């Protein structure tokens, strides 16, 4: 289980907070994709050595993400995702296995899947433009569409040799579907190659009224239209464009040395040097190291499994700086899972104090508890399976500090969560802000007089961030802002005294935190 978390933190611990549905009495579940959704159920066949392994795995993984709700980045060093053998999904979906994935295949799967998801709107615009008619595109079966998306992405964004991309994706379509599907892929991909060579891709121009411009920008930068309009409103056109460009780049990662086990950053750097993983020291946090490439090598070497380090963005580490855990503190982490901040706070206590990790998801709390053992901080963490709102109503207990790392839109982590932009809707924002208000009210009851309430998100949206804090302070005059300027570097401090990391400005995930003090 500890190993499983090591791949979940691949997304960074802050990118998988509980959704608002987790706090509802009746949970909604997505209808899972089944292999026979638009075609006959296929019987397992023998090993097929003709099909490109990374393309077969990528196509099936893309369908699992789009139709089955799988995460985009959960792929470990053995080609497994979400606890099951990746190739078994391939066999169940398209009826055969390919050869096993080697390290190069694994890297390609990560690149192709992440990139194809990020650029989905852009790719679909081009695919639709090159089909005979709109009906052909709209009625296209899921696997065929994924194969075309992969081919378009490899040709346009990865700049792979066109002849190889066409040949391999045509073969996959013919064997996994039927000869006619291969012919369709062949015709469309060859049109794409011709247009690319002529620099004549059918892309929209940014012109017309605000709505028309937003639609064009949404296609060119592959984001939902509502996000584009919202960001242009709050940030301006130039900053919104820079943000979308950031979201479409391959993310870097940060590693946190596990000082709870006595591991220093120097120790971690020594291990990275031995693995020949390029890195640089964090400019903001003394326990953090940045890496752009080589995370697969870190995983394979067992550094995460052994508890030597964690994958955690510096923006999340800076939120812990805003909490400022001190030896002897009793701290409630009110929405703790998957537990990145919990583990970091526990390591700051120097064996004195307690972190009470609460979450509505019992399974994720169990994983957190097991991971705490590998980090040797399990004696400093007590897990509580509860909805914060119910707990606050039924328990008479108060803490020195309460961290509410609230469920949010995740709009600050879109570079790492490639699929998230397509899973969020404008209607979600009102639902989320209502939930955040409820959780803030509940969390406030658990703060002792003179104690601190820290509200944080992995969002850059003003309504989820300062908007919620300002509304809370109007309802709770017993709380006031405790400025964070003495706790984090000045470039992260807003005029209101809050913490805000801006992906474009700081080259980190977007995150927000407000530190509020309760009157004595």
Secondary structure as UniProt FT lines:
FT   HELIX           2..8
FT   HELIX           9..11
FT   HELIX           13..16
FT   HELIX           20..23
FT   TURN            35..38
FT   HELIX           53..68
FT   TURN            77..78
FT   STRAND          80..81
FT   TURN            82..83
FT   STRAND          84..85
FT   HELIX           86..94
FT   HELIX           103..118
FT   HELIX           120..130
FT   HELIX           134..138
FT   HELIX           142..156
FT   HELIX           162..176
FT   HELIX           179..197
FT   TURN            198..199
FT   HELIX           210..221
FT   HELIX           225..235
FT   HELIX           237..247
FT   STRAND          253..257
FT   HELIX           259..261
FT   HELIX           265..275
FT   STRAND          280..281
FT   TURN            286..287
FT   STRAND          288..291
FT   HELIX           295..300
FT   TURN            301..307
FT   STRAND          309..311
FT   HELIX           314..323
FT   TURN            327..328
FT   STRAND          330..333
FT   TURN            334..335
FT   TURN            337..338
FT   HELIX           340..348
FT   TURN            350..351
FT   STRAND          354..359
FT   HELIX           362..374
FT   TURN            375..376
FT   HELIX           378..380
FT   STRAND          381..385
FT   HELIX           388..394
FT   STRAND          399..405
FT   TURN            411..412
FT   TURN            414..416
FT   TURN            418..419
FT   HELIX           420..423
FT   HELIX           426..444
FT   TURN            445..446
FT   STRAND          447..457
FT   TURN            462..465
FT   HELIX           466..475
FT   TURN            477..478
FT   STRAND          479..481
FT   TURN            485..487
FT   HELIX           490..492
FT   TURN            495..496
FT   STRAND          499..501
FT   HELIX           503..506
FT   STRAND          511..518
//
